């Protein structure tokens, strides 16, 4: 299973979904990746994140996104612990 998508740069492998959501790589990075141009490369960087709530809604609609641990913990039952006594196998052989 994949880890939760927390930043726009982690979504580079989802190029098909990016086309549906942002139209193009540049459009996607401008809107959801912070949209800053690197002065040296003259390309958009993917170090930031913007419009994350909107992006999350779109991804849940178009792509399966795994829930985070905090979201799952609310659905789990309370932890139950029980002690089980096991016979000592060395004593049973005698």
PDB file as gemmi writes it, atoms N, CA and C in Angstrom:
CRYST1    1.000    1.000    1.000  90.00  90.00  90.00 P 1                      
ATOM      1  N   UNK A   1       0.835  -1.192   0.000  1.00  0.00           N  
ATOM      2  CA  UNK A   1       0.000   0.000   0.000  1.00  0.00           C  
ATOM      3  C   UNK A   1       0.875   1.249   0.000  1.00  0.00           C  
ATOM      4  N   UNK A   2       0.401   2.246  -0.631  1.00  0.00           N  
ATOM      5  CA  UNK A   2       1.139   3.499  -0.682  1.00  0.00           C  
ATOM      6  C   UNK A   2       0.885   4.321   0.566  1.00  0.00           C  
ATOM      7  N   UNK A   3       1.815   5.184   0.849  1.00  0.00           N  
ATOM      8  CA  UNK A   3       1.671   6.092   1.986  1.00  0.00           C  
ATOM      9  C   UNK A   3       0.695   7.207   1.625  1.00  0.00           C  
ATOM     10  N   UNK A   4       0.129   7.866   2.607  1.00  0.00           N  
ATOM     11  CA  UNK A   4      -0.772   8.974   2.312  1.00  0.00           C  
ATOM     12  C   UNK A   4      -0.066  10.092   1.552  1.00  0.00           C  
ATOM     13  N   UNK A   5      -0.746  10.700   0.630  1.00  0.00           N  
ATOM     14  CA  UNK A   5      -0.172  11.798  -0.136  1.00  0.00           C  
ATOM     15  C   UNK A   5      -0.287  13.074   0.678  1.00  0.00           C  
ATOM     16  N   UNK A   6       0.824  13.538   1.191  1.00  0.00           N  
ATOM     17  CA  UNK A   6       0.814  14.712   2.043  1.00  0.00           C  
ATOM     18  C   UNK A   6       1.286  15.964   1.322  1.00  0.00           C  
ATOM     19  N   UNK A   7       2.083  15.827   0.297  1.00  0.00           N  
ATOM     20  CA  UNK A   7       2.597  16.977  -0.435  1.00  0.00           C  
ATOM     21  C   UNK A   7       2.365  16.780  -1.934  1.00  0.00           C  
ATOM     22  N   UNK A   8       2.278  17.884  -2.642  1.00  0.00           N  
ATOM     23  CA  UNK A   8       2.036  17.809  -4.080  1.00  0.00           C  
ATOM     24  C   UNK A   8       3.181  17.109  -4.801  1.00  0.00           C  
ATOM     25  N   UNK A   9       4.411  17.241  -4.312  1.00  0.00           N  
ATOM     26  CA  UNK A   9       5.544  16.616  -5.000  1.00  0.00           C  
ATOM     27  C   UNK A   9       5.492  15.095  -4.933  1.00  0.00           C  
ATOM     28  N   UNK A  10       4.770  14.527  -3.976  1.00  0.00           N  
ATOM     29  CA  UNK A  10       4.640  13.081  -3.873  1.00  0.00           C  
ATOM     30  C   UNK A  10       3.677  12.522  -4.911  1.00  0.00           C  
ATOM     31  N   UNK A  11       3.022  13.375  -5.632  1.00  0.00           N  
ATOM     32  CA  UNK A  11       2.020  12.940  -6.598  1.00  0.00           C  
ATOM     33  C   UNK A  11       2.553  12.900  -8.023  1.00  0.00           C  
ATOM     34  N   UNK A  12       3.879  13.031  -8.181  1.00  0.00           N  
ATOM     35  CA  UNK A  12       4.457  13.063  -9.521  1.00  0.00           C  
ATOM     36  C   UNK A  12       4.181  11.778 -10.294  1.00  0.00           C  
ATOM     37  N   UNK A  13       4.057  10.656  -9.623  1.00  0.00           N  
ATOM     38  CA  UNK A  13       3.800   9.385 -10.293  1.00  0.00           C  
ATOM     39  C   UNK A  13       2.368   9.264 -10.797  1.00  0.00           C  
ATOM     40  N   UNK A  14       1.515  10.121 -10.373  1.00  0.00           N  
ATOM     41  CA  UNK A  14       0.109  10.064 -10.780  1.00  0.00           C  
ATOM     42  C   UNK A  14      -0.149  10.995 -11.962  1.00  0.00           C  
ATOM     43  N   UNK A  15       0.663  10.855 -13.013  1.00  0.00           N  
ATOM     44  CA  UNK A  15       0.574  11.801 -14.125  1.00  0.00           C  
ATOM     45  C   UNK A  15      -0.793  11.780 -14.807  1.00  0.00           C  
ATOM     46  N   UNK A  16      -1.422  10.626 -14.889  1.00  0.00           N  
ATOM     47  CA  UNK A  16      -2.753  10.566 -15.492  1.00  0.00           C  
ATOM     48  C   UNK A  16      -3.777  11.342 -14.693  1.00  0.00           C  
ATOM     49  N   UNK A  17      -3.707  11.222 -13.377  1.00  0.00           N  
ATOM     50  CA  UNK A  17      -4.634  11.955 -12.517  1.00  0.00           C  
ATOM     51  C   UNK A  17      -4.340  13.444 -12.553  1.00  0.00           C  
ATOM     52  N   UNK A  18      -3.069  13.796 -12.665  1.00  0.00           N  
ATOM     53  CA  UNK A  18      -2.696  15.211 -12.721  1.00  0.00           C  
ATOM     54  C   UNK A  18      -3.308  15.859 -13.958  1.00  0.00           C  
ATOM     55  N   UNK A  19      -3.319  15.145 -15.072  1.00  0.00           N  
ATOM     56  CA  UNK A  19      -3.923  15.698 -16.291  1.00  0.00           C  
ATOM     57  C   UNK A  19      -5.414  15.958 -16.091  1.00  0.00           C  
ATOM     58  N   UNK A  20      -6.083  15.056 -15.381  1.00  0.00           N  
ATOM     59  CA  UNK A  20      -7.515  15.243 -15.129  1.00  0.00           C  
ATOM     60  C   UNK A  20      -7.763  16.406 -14.179  1.00  0.00           C  
ATOM     61  N   UNK A  21      -6.893  16.554 -13.179  1.00  0.00           N  
ATOM     62  CA  UNK A  21      -7.118  17.549 -12.137  1.00  0.00           C  
ATOM     63  C   UNK A  21      -6.612  18.927 -12.536  1.00  0.00           C  
ATOM     64  N   UNK A  22      -5.360  19.002 -13.017  1.00  0.00           N  
ATOM     65  CA  UNK A  22      -4.763  20.299 -13.273  1.00  0.00           C  
ATOM     66  C   UNK A  22      -4.617  20.651 -14.727  1.00  0.00           C  
ATOM     67  N   UNK A  23      -4.898  19.733 -15.620  1.00  0.00           N  
ATOM     68  CA  UNK A  23      -4.767  20.023 -17.037  1.00  0.00           C  
ATOM     69  C   UNK A  23      -3.377  19.738 -17.572  1.00  0.00           C  
ATOM     70  N   UNK A  24      -2.347  20.199 -16.886  1.00  0.00           N  
ATOM     71  CA  UNK A  24      -0.962  19.968 -17.286  1.00  0.00           C  
ATOM     72  C   UNK A  24      -0.097  19.970 -16.035  1.00  0.00           C  
ATOM     73  N   UNK A  25       1.155  19.528 -16.188  1.00  0.00           N  
ATOM     74  CA  UNK A  25       2.071  19.518 -15.048  1.00  0.00           C  
ATOM     75  C   UNK A  25       2.248  20.941 -14.514  1.00  0.00           C  
ATOM     76  N   UNK A  26       2.487  21.912 -15.402  1.00  0.00           N  
ATOM     77  CA  UNK A  26       2.681  23.295 -14.959  1.00  0.00           C  
ATOM     78  C   UNK A  26       1.434  23.837 -14.275  1.00  0.00           C  
ATOM     79  N   UNK A  27       0.268  23.546 -14.833  1.00  0.00           N  
ATOM     80  CA  UNK A  27      -0.972  24.000 -14.208  1.00  0.00           C  
ATOM     81  C   UNK A  27      -1.176  23.398 -12.831  1.00  0.00           C  
ATOM     82  N   UNK A  28      -0.845  22.110 -12.705  1.00  0.00           N  
ATOM     83  CA  UNK A  28      -0.973  21.427 -11.418  1.00  0.00           C  
ATOM     84  C   UNK A  28      -0.013  22.017 -10.393  1.00  0.00           C  
ATOM     85  N   UNK A  29       1.242  22.219 -10.788  1.00  0.00           N  
ATOM     86  CA  UNK A  29       2.248  22.740  -9.854  1.00  0.00           C  
ATOM     87  C   UNK A  29       1.938  24.180  -9.469  1.00  0.00           C  
ATOM     88  N   UNK A  30       1.468  24.979 -10.404  1.00  0.00           N  
ATOM     89  CA  UNK A  30       1.104  26.363 -10.079  1.00  0.00           C  
ATOM     90  C   UNK A  30       0.013  26.399  -9.018  1.00  0.00           C  
ATOM     91  N   UNK A  31      -0.990  25.554  -9.194  1.00  0.00           N  
ATOM     92  CA  UNK A  31      -2.148  25.591  -8.294  1.00  0.00           C  
ATOM     93  C   UNK A  31      -1.889  24.883  -6.971  1.00  0.00           C  
ATOM     94  N   UNK A  32      -1.314  23.683  -7.020  1.00  0.00           N  
ATOM     95  CA  UNK A  32      -1.233  22.857  -5.816  1.00  0.00           C  
ATOM     96  C   UNK A  32       0.179  22.681  -5.264  1.00  0.00           C  
ATOM     97  N   UNK A  33       1.192  23.023  -6.014  1.00  0.00           N  
ATOM     98  CA  UNK A  33       2.566  22.809  -5.560  1.00  0.00           C  
ATOM     99  C   UNK A  33       3.261  24.061  -5.077  1.00  0.00           C  
ATOM    100  N   UNK A  34       2.550  25.106  -4.810  1.00  0.00           N  
ATOM    101  CA  UNK A  34       3.167  26.340  -4.348  1.00  0.00           C  
ATOM    102  C   UNK A  34       3.412  27.313  -5.489  1.00  0.00           C  
ATOM    103  N   UNK A  35       3.719  26.803  -6.676  1.00  0.00           N  
ATOM    104  CA  UNK A  35       3.831  27.618  -7.874  1.00  0.00           C  
ATOM    105  C   UNK A  35       4.940  28.646  -7.889  1.00  0.00           C  
ATOM    106  N   UNK A  36       6.097  28.347  -7.299  1.00  0.00           N  
ATOM    107  CA  UNK A  36       7.217  29.285  -7.324  1.00  0.00           C  
ATOM    108  C   UNK A  36       8.202  28.874  -8.406  1.00  0.00           C  
ATOM    109  N   UNK A  37       8.727  29.858  -9.123  1.00  0.00           N  
ATOM    110  CA  UNK A  37       9.702  29.580 -10.174  1.00  0.00           C  
ATOM    111  C   UNK A  37      11.099  29.625  -9.569  1.00  0.00           C  
ATOM    112  N   UNK A  38      11.883  28.572  -9.834  1.00  0.00           N  
ATOM    113  CA  UNK A  38      13.272  28.506  -9.390  1.00  0.00           C  
ATOM    114  C   UNK A  38      14.087  29.480 -10.235  1.00  0.00           C  
ATOM    115  N   UNK A  39      14.861  30.353  -9.598  1.00  0.00           N  
ATOM    116  CA  UNK A  39      15.625  31.370 -10.319  1.00  0.00           C  
ATOM    117  C   UNK A  39      16.725  30.772 -11.186  1.00  0.00           C  
ATOM    118  N   UNK A  40      17.241  29.618 -10.801  1.00  0.00           N  
ATOM    119  CA  UNK A  40      18.337  29.001 -11.554  1.00  0.00           C  
ATOM    120  C   UNK A  40      17.827  28.189 -12.735  1.00  0.00           C  
ATOM    121  N   UNK A  41      16.825  27.396 -12.528  1.00  0.00           N  
ATOM    122  CA  UNK A  41      16.349  26.504 -13.591  1.00  0.00           C  
ATOM    123  C   UNK A  41      15.208  27.102 -14.412  1.00  0.00           C  
ATOM    124  N   UNK A  42      14.594  28.163 -13.899  1.00  0.00           N  
ATOM    125  CA  UNK A  42      13.448  28.811 -14.561  1.00  0.00           C  
ATOM    126  C   UNK A  42      12.258  27.863 -14.706  1.00  0.00           C  
ATOM    127  N   UNK A  43      12.183  26.895 -13.806  1.00  0.00           N  
ATOM    128  CA  UNK A  43      11.067  25.949 -13.800  1.00  0.00           C  
ATOM    129  C   UNK A  43      10.338  26.064 -12.472  1.00  0.00           C  
ATOM    130  N   UNK A  44       9.102  25.593 -12.460  1.00  0.00           N  
ATOM    131  CA  UNK A  44       8.335  25.607 -11.220  1.00  0.00           C  
ATOM    132  C   UNK A  44       8.888  24.565 -10.256  1.00  0.00           C  
ATOM    133  N   UNK A  45       8.989  24.953  -8.991  1.00  0.00           N  
ATOM    134  CA  UNK A  45       9.453  24.016  -7.971  1.00  0.00           C  
ATOM    135  C   UNK A  45       8.257  23.264  -7.397  1.00  0.00           C  
ATOM    136  N   UNK A  46       8.534  22.126  -6.790  1.00  0.00           N  
ATOM    137  CA  UNK A  46       7.474  21.328  -6.171  1.00  0.00           C  
ATOM    138  C   UNK A  46       7.751  21.145  -4.690  1.00  0.00           C  
ATOM    139  N   UNK A  47       8.357  22.125  -4.079  1.00  0.00           N  
ATOM    140  CA  UNK A  47       8.709  22.024  -2.661  1.00  0.00           C  
ATOM    141  C   UNK A  47       7.586  22.472  -1.740  1.00  0.00           C  
ATOM    142  N   UNK A  48       6.639  23.179  -2.254  1.00  0.00           N  
ATOM    143  CA  UNK A  48       5.577  23.716  -1.411  1.00  0.00           C  
ATOM    144  C   UNK A  48       4.263  22.982  -1.607  1.00  0.00           C  
ATOM    145  N   UNK A  49       3.249  23.527  -0.993  1.00  0.00           N  
ATOM    146  CA  UNK A  49       1.897  22.992  -1.145  1.00  0.00           C  
ATOM    147  C   UNK A  49       0.917  24.140  -0.969  1.00  0.00           C  
ATOM    148  N   UNK A  50      -0.088  24.174  -1.798  1.00  0.00           N  
ATOM    149  CA  UNK A  50      -1.129  25.185  -1.677  1.00  0.00           C  
ATOM    150  C   UNK A  50      -2.456  24.567  -2.103  1.00  0.00           C  
ATOM    151  N   UNK A  51      -3.539  25.136  -1.612  1.00  0.00           N  
ATOM    152  CA  UNK A  51      -4.890  24.654  -1.904  1.00  0.00           C  
ATOM    153  C   UNK A  51      -5.024  23.163  -1.568  1.00  0.00           C  
ATOM    154  N   UNK A  52      -4.485  22.771  -0.423  1.00  0.00           N  
ATOM    155  CA  UNK A  52      -4.443  21.350  -0.066  1.00  0.00           C  
ATOM    156  C   UNK A  52      -5.832  20.762   0.198  1.00  0.00           C  
ATOM    157  N   UNK A  53      -6.731  21.527   0.765  1.00  0.00           N  
ATOM    158  CA  UNK A  53      -8.084  21.006   1.010  1.00  0.00           C  
ATOM    159  C   UNK A  53      -8.789  20.715  -0.314  1.00  0.00           C  
ATOM    160  N   UNK A  54      -8.659  21.636  -1.268  1.00  0.00           N  
ATOM    161  CA  UNK A  54      -9.243  21.455  -2.592  1.00  0.00           C  
ATOM    162  C   UNK A  54      -8.616  20.246  -3.290  1.00  0.00           C  
ATOM    163  N   UNK A  55      -7.295  20.123  -3.187  1.00  0.00           N  
ATOM    164  CA  UNK A  55      -6.590  18.995  -3.790  1.00  0.00           C  
ATOM    165  C   UNK A  55      -7.036  17.674  -3.168  1.00  0.00           C  
ATOM    166  N   UNK A  56      -7.179  17.652  -1.856  1.00  0.00           N  
ATOM    167  CA  UNK A  56      -7.637  16.439  -1.183  1.00  0.00           C  
ATOM    168  C   UNK A  56      -9.011  16.007  -1.652  1.00  0.00           C  
ATOM    169  N   UNK A  57      -9.918  16.965  -1.812  1.00  0.00           N  
ATOM    170  CA  UNK A  57     -11.264  16.643  -2.301  1.00  0.00           C  
ATOM    171  C   UNK A  57     -11.224  16.068  -3.718  1.00  0.00           C  
ATOM    172  N   UNK A  58     -10.408  16.689  -4.585  1.00  0.00           N  
ATOM    173  CA  UNK A  58     -10.305  16.203  -5.960  1.00  0.00           C  
ATOM    174  C   UNK A  58      -9.692  14.812  -6.024  1.00  0.00           C  
ATOM    175  N   UNK A  59      -8.675  14.571  -5.213  1.00  0.00           N  
ATOM    176  CA  UNK A  59      -8.024  13.263  -5.236  1.00  0.00           C  
ATOM    177  C   UNK A  59      -8.931  12.172  -4.699  1.00  0.00           C  
ATOM    178  N   UNK A  60      -9.701  12.481  -3.677  1.00  0.00           N  
ATOM    179  CA  UNK A  60     -10.637  11.482  -3.164  1.00  0.00           C  
ATOM    180  C   UNK A  60     -11.713  11.153  -4.197  1.00  0.00           C  
ATOM    181  N   UNK A  61     -12.042  12.138  -5.024  1.00  0.00           N  
ATOM    182  CA  UNK A  61     -13.053  11.933  -6.062  1.00  0.00           C  
ATOM    183  C   UNK A  61     -12.510  11.112  -7.236  1.00  0.00           C  
ATOM    184  N   UNK A  62     -11.248  11.372  -7.647  1.00  0.00           N  
ATOM    185  CA  UNK A  62     -10.686  10.752  -8.852  1.00  0.00           C  
ATOM    186  C   UNK A  62      -9.722   9.600  -8.582  1.00  0.00           C  
ATOM    187  N   UNK A  63      -9.060   9.611  -7.430  1.00  0.00           N  
ATOM    188  CA  UNK A  63      -7.990   8.650  -7.148  1.00  0.00           C  
ATOM    189  C   UNK A  63      -8.187   8.114  -5.737  1.00  0.00           C  
ATOM    190  N   UNK A  64      -7.889   6.851  -5.535  1.00  0.00           N  
ATOM    191  CA  UNK A  64      -7.977   6.270  -4.196  1.00  0.00           C  
ATOM    192  C   UNK A  64      -6.805   6.761  -3.355  1.00  0.00           C  
ATOM    193  N   UNK A  65      -7.084   7.400  -2.227  1.00  0.00           N  
ATOM    194  CA  UNK A  65      -6.065   7.889  -1.306  1.00  0.00           C  
ATOM    195  C   UNK A  65      -6.263   7.185   0.025  1.00  0.00           C  
ATOM    196  N   UNK A  66      -5.204   6.583   0.526  1.00  0.00           N  
ATOM    197  CA  UNK A  66      -5.273   5.892   1.805  1.00  0.00           C  
ATOM    198  C   UNK A  66      -5.442   6.894   2.931  1.00  0.00           C  
ATOM    199  N   UNK A  67      -6.219   6.513   3.937  1.00  0.00           N  
ATOM    200  CA  UNK A  67      -6.434   7.400   5.077  1.00  0.00           C  
ATOM    201  C   UNK A  67      -5.212   7.412   5.980  1.00  0.00           C  
ATOM    202  N   UNK A  68      -5.049   8.499   6.719  1.00  0.00           N  
ATOM    203  CA  UNK A  68      -3.945   8.593   7.665  1.00  0.00           C  
ATOM    204  C   UNK A  68      -4.293   7.845   8.941  1.00  0.00           C  
ATOM    205  N   UNK A  69      -3.294   7.602   9.762  1.00  0.00           N  
ATOM    206  CA  UNK A  69      -3.486   6.861  11.006  1.00  0.00           C  
ATOM    207  C   UNK A  69      -4.493   7.570  11.917  1.00  0.00           C  
ATOM    208  N   UNK A  70      -4.425   8.887  11.986  1.00  0.00           N  
ATOM    209  CA  UNK A  70      -5.340   9.640  12.849  1.00  0.00           C  
ATOM    210  C   UNK A  70      -6.794   9.462  12.403  1.00  0.00           C  
ATOM    211  N   UNK A  71      -7.024   9.386  11.098  1.00  0.00           N  
ATOM    212  CA  UNK A  71      -8.383   9.190  10.593  1.00  0.00           C  
ATOM    213  C   UNK A  71      -8.888   7.775  10.869  1.00  0.00           C  
ATOM    214  N   UNK A  72      -8.011   6.801  10.811  1.00  0.00           N  
ATOM    215  CA  UNK A  72      -8.406   5.409  11.015  1.00  0.00           C  
ATOM    216  C   UNK A  72      -8.674   5.124  12.485  1.00  0.00           C  
ATOM    217  N   UNK A  73      -7.917   5.739  13.383  1.00  0.00           N  
ATOM    218  CA  UNK A  73      -8.040   5.447  14.807  1.00  0.00           C  
ATOM    219  C   UNK A  73      -9.437   5.718  15.353  1.00  0.00           C  
ATOM    220  N   UNK A  74     -10.162   6.633  14.753  1.00  0.00           N  
ATOM    221  CA  UNK A  74     -11.514   6.928  15.235  1.00  0.00           C  
ATOM    222  C   UNK A  74     -12.483   5.791  14.910  1.00  0.00           C  
ATOM    223  N   UNK A  75     -12.170   4.959  13.928  1.00  0.00           N  
ATOM    224  CA  UNK A  75     -13.047   3.861  13.521  1.00  0.00           C  
ATOM    225  C   UNK A  75     -12.756   2.547  14.239  1.00  0.00           C  
ATOM    226  N   UNK A  76     -11.642   2.465  14.933  1.00  0.00           N  
ATOM    227  CA  UNK A  76     -11.242   1.208  15.563  1.00  0.00           C  
ATOM    228  C   UNK A  76     -11.892   1.031  16.929  1.00  0.00           C  
ATOM    229  N   UNK A  77     -12.180  -0.208  17.318  1.00  0.00           N  
ATOM    230  CA  UNK A  77     -12.713  -0.440  18.668  1.00  0.00           C  
ATOM    231  C   UNK A  77     -11.617  -0.241  19.711  1.00  0.00           C  
ATOM    232  N   UNK A  78     -12.026  -0.151  20.969  1.00  0.00           N  
ATOM    233  CA  UNK A  78     -11.055   0.020  22.053  1.00  0.00           C  
ATOM    234  C   UNK A  78     -10.157  -1.213  22.136  1.00  0.00           C  
ATOM    235  N   UNK A  79      -8.928  -0.987  22.540  1.00  0.00           N  
ATOM    236  CA  UNK A  79      -7.967  -2.072  22.653  1.00  0.00           C  
ATOM    237  C   UNK A  79      -8.342  -2.980  23.818  1.00  0.00           C  
ATOM    238  N   UNK A  80      -8.329  -4.275  23.595  1.00  0.00           N  
ATOM    239  CA  UNK A  80      -8.643  -5.255  24.639  1.00  0.00           C  
ATOM    240  C   UNK A  80      -7.434  -6.167  24.825  1.00  0.00           C  
ATOM    241  N   UNK A  81      -7.024  -6.354  26.068  1.00  0.00           N  
ATOM    242  CA  UNK A  81      -5.881  -7.222  26.358  1.00  0.00           C  
ATOM    243  C   UNK A  81      -6.321  -8.340  27.282  1.00  0.00           C  
ATOM    244  N   UNK A  82      -5.865  -9.554  26.982  1.00  0.00           N  
ATOM    245  CA  UNK A  82      -6.150 -10.705  27.831  1.00  0.00           C  
ATOM    246  C   UNK A  82      -4.870 -11.508  27.993  1.00  0.00           C  
ATOM    247  N   UNK A  83      -4.707 -12.086  29.165  1.00  0.00           N  
ATOM    248  CA  UNK A  83      -3.551 -12.943  29.420  1.00  0.00           C  
ATOM    249  C   UNK A  83      -3.942 -14.390  29.140  1.00  0.00           C  
ATOM    250  N   UNK A  84      -3.097 -15.101  28.443  1.00  0.00           N  
ATOM    251  CA  UNK A  84      -3.308 -16.517  28.146  1.00  0.00           C  
ATOM    252  C   UNK A  84      -2.150 -17.297  28.749  1.00  0.00           C  
ATOM    253  N   UNK A  85      -2.466 -18.229  29.623  1.00  0.00           N  
ATOM    254  CA  UNK A  85      -1.431 -19.075  30.212  1.00  0.00           C  
ATOM    255  C   UNK A  85      -1.131 -20.222  29.254  1.00  0.00           C  
ATOM    256  N   UNK A  86       0.130 -20.360  28.915  1.00  0.00           N  
ATOM    257  CA  UNK A  86       0.577 -21.440  28.048  1.00  0.00           C  
ATOM    258  C   UNK A  86       1.348 -22.452  28.884  1.00  0.00           C  
ATOM    259  N   UNK A  87       1.107 -23.729  28.691  1.00  0.00           N  
ATOM    260  CA  UNK A  87       1.878 -24.719  29.447  1.00  0.00           C  
ATOM    261  C   UNK A  87       3.331 -24.709  28.993  1.00  0.00           C  
ATOM    262  N   UNK A  88       4.198 -24.995  29.918  1.00  0.00           N  
ATOM    263  CA  UNK A  88       5.615 -25.079  29.609  1.00  0.00           C  
ATOM    264  C   UNK A  88       5.852 -26.404  28.888  1.00  0.00           C  
ATOM    265  N   UNK A  89       6.303 -26.364  27.660  1.00  0.00           N  
ATOM    266  CA  UNK A  89       6.465 -27.568  26.854  1.00  0.00           C  
ATOM    267  C   UNK A  89       7.519 -28.518  27.420  1.00  0.00           C  
ATOM    268  N   UNK A  90       8.500 -27.975  28.109  1.00  0.00           N  
ATOM    269  CA  UNK A  90       9.531 -28.833  28.691  1.00  0.00           C  
ATOM    270  C   UNK A  90       8.968 -29.658  29.845  1.00  0.00           C  
ATOM    271  N   UNK A  91       8.067 -29.077  30.623  1.00  0.00           N  
ATOM    272  CA  UNK A  91       7.462 -29.817  31.730  1.00  0.00           C  
ATOM    273  C   UNK A  91       6.444 -30.835  31.222  1.00  0.00           C  
ATOM    274  N   UNK A  92       5.802 -30.580  30.102  1.00  0.00           N  
ATOM    275  CA  UNK A  92       4.806 -31.503  29.555  1.00  0.00           C  
ATOM    276  C   UNK A  92       5.454 -32.785  29.032  1.00  0.00           C  
ATOM    277  N   UNK A  93       6.693 -32.735  28.611  1.00  0.00           N  
ATOM    278  CA  UNK A  93       7.373 -33.895  28.043  1.00  0.00           C  
ATOM    279  C   UNK A  93       7.783 -34.909  29.106  1.00  0.00           C  
ATOM    280  N   UNK A  94       7.847 -34.535  30.342  1.00  0.00           N  
ATOM    281  CA  UNK A  94       8.312 -35.446  31.399  1.00  0.00           C  
ATOM    282  C   UNK A  94       7.303 -36.442  31.808  1.00  0.00           C  
TER     283      UNK A  94                                                      
END                                                                             
